[in-house]
Amino acid sequence: METRADQRARGAGRPAEPGFLGFVPAALVATMLTCAMIHVCFRFADRVESALGESASDAVSRLFAFILMCIGIEILWSGLPVLLAGVPRPA
């Protein structure tokens, strides 16, 4: 007879992982939704820009550039310790 500890040891009670066949359709749907959102943004970008005006459009552009720079610095900051850990130190 199998005990509760044996069931836990073999992973009983854990939700099953979807595996490769569950992952591929989800990734395809996510990719198609992302492409559709980008298409809508590009399609109506000229209308949004004309509604905002030149100065507001410039301000929004600078704000997005700042946010993108912050994301890049965050990625650099989180990856720098891993990069420096692989650099050999002089003896």
Stockholm file with secondary structure:
# STOCKHOLM 1.0

chainA/1-91         METRADQRARGAGRPAEPGFLGFVPAALVATMLTCAMIHVCFRFADRVESALGESASDAVSRLFAFILMCIGIEILWSGLPVLLAGVPRPA
#=GR chainA/1-91 SS CCCHHHHHHTTTTSCCCCHHHHHHHHHHHHHHHHHHHHHHHHHTHHHHHHHHCHHHHHHHHHHHHHHHHHHHHHHHHHHHHHHHHTSCCCC
#=GC SS_cons        CCCHHHHHHTTTTSCCCCHHHHHHHHHHHHHHHHHHHHHHHHHTHHHHHHHHCHHHHHHHHHHHHHHHHHHHHHHHHHHHHHHHHTSCCCC
//
